């Protein structure tokens, strides 16, 4: 497992991350490359120079954080953290091995005391985040 700021990633790694996120079908392709480059930290698991699992600590725009705050009905006195856990994806043939759980857990640990939020409809990720 490797942890990188986006500026440390090769063009090949950036292309693989972009394609994997599109393959996952959960993100908009609009400005995706720029959003990847804006991440705080990206964790990847590779096999034979191919990324098989990834997760990231993202730095979402204020507008998105405001949208989440409204959707989650969070009172105005409370702030949404400036970092978000996301871009969690594992190639289908490598699922069930705990790769993404390990990546996300280690990302959260590496973030230290920084507050992070996450949104998901994925039941297994919800379970992992509440532990």
DRENPA-3360 file (N, C-alpha, C; in nm, 2 decimals, always signed):
BEGIN
1 = XXXXXXXX = +0.08/-0.12/+0.00/+0.00/+0.00/+0.00/+0.09/+0.12/+0.00 ~ +0.05/+0.22/-0.08/+0.12/+0.34/-0.09/+0.03/+0.46/-0.06 ~ +0.09/+0.57/-0.01/+0.01/+0.69/+0.02/+0.08/+0.80/-0.05 ~ +0.01/+0.88/-0.12/+0.07/+0.99/-0.20/-0.01/+1.12/-0.20 ~ +0.06/+1.23/-0.20/-0.02/+1.35/-0.24/-0.03/+1.34/-0.39 ~ -0.13/+1.40/-0.45/-0.15/+1.39/-0.60/-0.03/+1.43/-0.68 ~ +0.05/+1.53/-0.63/+0.17/+1.57/-0.71/+0.27/+1.47/-0.72 ~ +0.27/+1.36/-0.63/+0.37/+1.26/-0.63/+0.33/+1.14/-0.72;
9 = XXXXXXXX = +0.21/+1.14/-0.78/+0.17/+1.03/-0.86/+0.22/+1.05/-1.00 ~ +0.25/+0.94/-1.07/+0.29/+0.94/-1.21/+0.17/+0.97/-1.30 ~ +0.19/+1.01/-1.42/+0.08/+1.03/-1.51/+0.00/+0.90/-1.53 ~ +0.08/+0.79/-1.54/+0.01/+0.66/-1.55/-0.08/+0.63/-1.43 ~ -0.03/+0.66/-1.31/-0.12/+0.63/-1.19/-0.24/+0.72/-1.19 ~ -0.22/+0.85/-1.23/-0.33/+0.94/-1.24/-0.44/+0.89/-1.34 ~ -0.39/+0.84/-1.46/-0.48/+0.79/-1.56/-0.56/+0.67/-1.51 ~ -0.49/+0.58/-1.44/-0.55/+0.46/-1.38/-0.66/+0.50/-1.28;
17 = XXXXXXXX = -0.62/+0.60/-1.19/-0.72/+0.64/-1.09/-0.84/+0.70/-1.15 ~ -0.82/+0.79/-1.25/-0.93/+0.85/-1.33/-1.02/+0.74/-1.39 ~ -0.96/+0.64/-1.45/-1.04/+0.54/-1.52/-1.12/+0.45/-1.41 ~ -1.05/+0.42/-1.31/-1.11/+0.33/-1.20/-1.23/+0.41/-1.14 ~ -1.22/+0.54/-1.12/-1.33/+0.61/-1.06/-1.45/+0.62/-1.16 ~ -1.42/+0.63/-1.29/-1.53/+0.63/-1.39/-1.59/+0.50/-1.39 ~ -1.51/+0.39/-1.39/-1.56/+0.25/-1.39/-1.65/+0.23/-1.28 ~ -1.62/+0.29/-1.16/-1.71/+0.27/-1.04/-1.85/+0.33/-1.06;
25 = XXXXXXXX = -1.86/+0.42/-1.14/-1.99/+0.48/-1.17/-2.05/+0.56/-1.07 ~ -1.98/+0.61/-0.97/-2.03/+0.68/-0.86/-1.99/+0.83/-0.86 ~ -1.91/+0.87/-0.96/-1.86/+1.01/-0.96/-1.89/+1.07/-1.10 ~ -1.91/+1.19/-1.10/-1.93/+1.27/-1.23/-1.80/+1.28/-1.30 ~ -1.79/+1.26/-1.43/-1.67/+1.28/-1.51/-1.63/+1.43/-1.52 ~ -1.72/+1.52/-1.49/-1.70/+1.66/-1.50/-1.59/+1.71/-1.40 ~ -1.48/+1.76/-1.45/-1.37/+1.81/-1.37/-1.30/+1.70/-1.28 ~ -1.32/+1.58/-1.32/-1.27/+1.47/-1.23/-1.12/+1.47/-1.21;
33 = XXXXXXXX = -1.05/+1.50/-1.32/-0.90/+1.50/-1.31/-0.86/+1.61/-1.22 ~ -0.92/+1.73/-1.22/-0.89/+1.84/-1.13/-0.92/+1.80/-0.99 ~ -1.03/+1.73/-0.97/-1.07/+1.69/-0.83/-0.97/+1.59/-0.78 ~ -0.92/+1.50/-0.86/-0.82/+1.41/-0.82/-0.69/+1.48/-0.77 ~ -0.65/+1.58/-0.86/-0.53/+1.66/-0.83/-0.55/+1.74/-0.70 ~ -0.67/+1.77/-0.67/-0.70/+1.85/-0.55/-0.71/+1.77/-0.42 ~ -0.70/+1.64/-0.43/-0.70/+1.56/-0.31/-0.59/+1.59/-0.21 ~ -0.62/+1.57/-0.08/-0.52/+1.59/+0.02/-0.42/+1.47/+0.02;
41 = XXXXXXXX = -0.48/+1.35/+0.01/-0.39/+1.23/+0.02/-0.47/+1.11/-0.05 ~ -0.39/+1.04/-0.13/-0.45/+0.92/-0.20/-0.38/+0.80/-0.16 ~ -0.45/+0.69/-0.13/-0.39/+0.56/-0.10/-0.42/+0.46/-0.21 ~ -0.32/+0.39/-0.25/-0.34/+0.29/-0.35/-0.28/+0.16/-0.32 ~ -0.34/+0.05/-0.36/-0.29/-0.08/-0.36/-0.27/-0.13/-0.50 ~ -0.15/-0.18/-0.53/-0.12/-0.21/-0.67/-0.07/-0.36/-0.68 ~ -0.08/-0.41/-0.80/-0.03/-0.54/-0.83/+0.02/-0.54/-0.97 ~ +0.14/-0.57/-0.99/+0.21/-0.56/-1.12/+0.19/-0.43/-1.19;
49 = XXXXXXXX = +0.21/-0.32/-1.11/+0.20/-0.18/-1.16/+0.06/-0.14/-1.20 ~ -0.04/-0.22/-1.16/-0.18/-0.19/-1.19/-0.25/-0.16/-1.05 ~ -0.32/-0.04/-1.05/-0.39/-0.01/-0.92/-0.51/-0.10/-0.91 ~ -0.52/-0.17/-0.80/-0.63/-0.26/-0.78/-0.73/-0.21/-0.68 ~ -0.69/-0.11/-0.60/-0.78/-0.05/-0.50/-0.73/+0.09/-0.46 ~ -0.82/+0.18/-0.44/-0.78/+0.31/-0.40/-0.88/+0.38/-0.31 ~ -0.84/+0.48/-0.23/-0.92/+0.56/-0.15/-0.85/+0.69/-0.13 ~ -0.93/+0.80/-0.10/-0.86/+0.93/-0.09/-0.92/+1.01/+0.02;
57 = XXXXXXXX = -0.85/+1.10/+0.07/-0.90/+1.21/+0.15/-0.91/+1.33/+0.06 ~ -1.03/+1.37/+0.03/-1.06/+1.48/-0.07/-1.07/+1.61/+0.00 ~ -1.06/+1.72/-0.07/-1.08/+1.86/-0.02/-1.20/+1.91/-0.11 ~ -1.32/+1.88/-0.07/-1.44/+1.92/-0.14/-1.46/+2.07/-0.13 ~ -1.52/+2.13/-0.24/-1.55/+2.27/-0.24/-1.65/+2.31/-0.14 ~ -1.65/+2.43/-0.09/-1.74/+2.48/+0.01/-1.88/+2.46/-0.03 ~ -1.91/+2.48/-0.16/-2.05/+2.46/-0.21/-2.10/+2.32/-0.18 ~ -2.01/+2.22/-0.20/-2.05/+2.08/-0.18/-2.07/+2.06/-0.03;
65 = XXXXXXXX = -1.98/+2.11/+0.05/-1.99/+2.09/+0.19/-2.12/+2.16/+0.24 ~ -2.16/+2.27/+0.19/-2.28/+2.34/+0.23/-2.40/+2.25/+0.19 ~ -2.40/+2.19/+0.07/-2.50/+2.11/+0.02/-2.52/+1.99/+0.11 ~ -2.41/+1.92/+0.15/-2.41/+1.81/+0.24/-2.47/+1.85/+0.38 ~ -2.43/+1.97/+0.43/-2.48/+2.02/+0.55/-2.63/+2.03/+0.55 ~ -2.68/+2.09/+0.44/-2.83/+2.11/+0.42/-2.90/+1.97/+0.41 ~ -2.84/+1.89/+0.33/-2.91/+1.76/+0.30/-2.91/+1.67/+0.43 ~ -2.81/+1.68/+0.51/-2.80/+1.60/+0.64/-2.87/+1.68/+0.75;
73 = XXXXXXXX = -2.92/+1.80/+0.72/-2.99/+1.88/+0.82/-2.91/+1.91/+0.95 ~ -2.79/+1.95/+0.92/-2.69/+1.98/+1.03/-2.72/+2.13/+1.06 ~ -2.73/+2.16/+1.19/-2.76/+2.29/+1.24/-2.65/+2.39/+1.19 ~ -2.68/+2.52/+1.17/-2.58/+2.62/+1.13/-2.47/+2.63/+1.22 ~ -2.49/+2.61/+1.35/-2.38/+2.63/+1.44/-2.26/+2.52/+1.42 ~ -2.29/+2.42/+1.35/-2.20/+2.31/+1.33/-2.13/+2.32/+1.20 ~ -2.01/+2.29/+1.19/-1.93/+2.30/+1.06/-1.91/+2.16/+1.00 ~ -1.91/+2.15/+0.87/-1.87/+2.03/+0.80/-1.72/+2.04/+0.79;
81 = XXXXXXXX = -1.65/+1.93/+0.83/-1.50/+1.93/+0.81/-1.46/+1.96/+0.67 ~ -1.34/+2.01/+0.65/-1.29/+2.05/+0.52/-1.24/+1.93/+0.44 ~ -1.23/+1.82/+0.50/-1.18/+1.70/+0.44/-1.28/+1.59/+0.43 ~ -1.28/+1.51/+0.32/-1.38/+1.41/+0.30/-1.32/+1.28/+0.26 ~ -1.36/+1.17/+0.32/-1.31/+1.04/+0.28/-1.39/+1.00/+0.16 ~ -1.32/+0.96/+0.05/-1.40/+0.92/-0.07/-1.31/+0.85/-0.17 ~ -1.37/+0.85/-0.29/-1.30/+0.78/-0.40/-1.26/+0.64/-0.37 ~ -1.34/+0.57/-0.29/-1.31/+0.44/-0.24/-1.36/+0.34/-0.35;
89 = XXXXXXXX = -1.26/+0.27/-0.41/-1.29/+0.17/-0.52/-1.19/+0.06/-0.52 ~ -1.24/-0.06/-0.54/-1.16/-0.18/-0.56/-1.21/-0.25/-0.69 ~ -1.12/-0.29/-0.77/-1.15/-0.37/-0.89/-1.23/-0.49/-0.85 ~ -1.34/-0.52/-0.92/-1.43/-0.63/-0.88/-1.36/-0.77/-0.85 ~ -1.25/-0.80/-0.93/-1.19/-0.93/-0.91/-1.10/-0.93/-0.79 ~ -1.09/-0.81/-0.72/-1.00/-0.81/-0.60/-1.09/-0.78/-0.47 ~ -1.22/-0.77/-0.49/-1.31/-0.74/-0.37/-1.31/-0.86/-0.28 ~ -1.35/-0.83/-0.15/-1.36/-0.93/-0.05/-1.23/-0.96/+0.02;
97 = XXXXXXXX = -1.13/-0.89/-0.01/-1.00/-0.91/+0.06/-0.97/-0.81/+0.17 ~ -1.06/-0.71/+0.19/-1.04/-0.61/+0.29/-0.94/-0.50/+0.24 ~ -0.91/-0.49/+0.12/-0.82/-0.39/+0.07/-0.87/-0.25/+0.10 ~ -0.99/-0.22/+0.06/-1.04/-0.09/+0.08/-1.06/-0.05/+0.22 ~ -1.10/-0.15/+0.30/-1.11/-0.12/+0.45/-0.97/-0.08/+0.50 ~ -0.87/-0.15/+0.46/-0.74/-0.13/+0.51/-0.69/+0.01/+0.46 ~ -0.71/+0.04/+0.34/-0.67/+0.17/+0.28/-0.74/+0.29/+0.36 ~ -0.88/+0.28/+0.37/-0.95/+0.39/+0.44/-0.91/+0.40/+0.59;
105 = XXXXXXXX = -0.89/+0.29/+0.65/-0.85/+0.29/+0.79/-0.72/+0.36/+0.81 ~ -0.62/+0.33/+0.72/-0.49/+0.39/+0.73/-0.49/+0.53/+0.69 ~ -0.58/+0.57/+0.59/-0.59/+0.71/+0.55/-0.64/+0.79/+0.67 ~ -0.74/+0.74/+0.74/-0.79/+0.81/+0.86/-0.68/+0.83/+0.97 ~ -0.61/+0.72/+0.99/-0.50/+0.73/+1.09/-0.40/+0.83/+1.05 ~ -0.36/+0.83/+0.92/-0.26/+0.92/+0.87/-0.30/+1.07/+0.88 ~ -0.43/+1.09/+0.88/-0.49/+1.23/+0.89/-0.48/+1.28/+1.03 ~ -0.44/+1.20/+1.13/-0.42/+1.25/+1.26/-0.55/+1.30/+1.32;
113 = XXXXXXXX = -0.54/+1.42/+1.38/-0.65/+1.48/+1.45/-0.74/+1.56/+1.36 ~ -0.71/+1.57/+1.23/-0.80/+1.64/+1.13/-0.93/+1.57/+1.12 ~ -1.04/+1.65/+1.13/-1.17/+1.60/+1.12/-1.20/+1.57/+0.97 ~ -1.27/+1.46/+0.95/-1.30/+1.41/+0.81/-1.45/+1.37/+0.81 ~ -1.52/+1.40/+0.70/-1.66/+1.35/+0.69/-1.66/+1.25/+0.57 ~ -1.77/+1.17/+0.57/-1.79/+1.08/+0.46/-1.93/+1.07/+0.43 ~ -1.97/+1.05/+0.31/-2.11/+1.02/+0.27/-2.10/+0.89/+0.19 ~ -2.20/+0.80/+0.21/-2.20/+0.68/+0.14/-2.34/+0.61/+0.15;
121 = XXXXXXXX = -2.37/+0.54/+0.05/-2.49/+0.45/+0.05/-2.45/+0.31/+0.06 ~ -2.32/+0.28/+0.07/-2.26/+0.15/+0.07/-2.27/+0.09/+0.21 ~ -2.34/-0.02/+0.23/-2.36/-0.07/+0.37/-2.23/-0.11/+0.44 ~ -2.14/-0.18/+0.36/-2.02/-0.22/+0.43/-1.93/-0.11/+0.47 ~ -1.93/+0.00/+0.39/-1.85/+0.12/+0.42/-1.91/+0.19/+0.54 ~ -2.04/+0.19/+0.55/-2.11/+0.25/+0.66/-2.07/+0.18/+0.79 ~ -2.07/+0.05/+0.79/-2.03/-0.03/+0.90/-1.88/+0.00/+0.94 ~ -1.79/+0.01/+0.84/-1.65/+0.03/+0.87/-1.63/+0.17/+0.93;
129 = XXX = -1.71/+0.27/+0.89/-1.70/+0.41/+0.94/-1.75/+0.43/+1.08 ~ -1.84/+0.34/+1.12/-1.90/+0.36/+1.25/-1.82/+0.28/+1.36 ~ -1.72/+0.21/+1.32/-1.64/+0.14/+1.42/-1.53/+0.22/+1.48;
% end
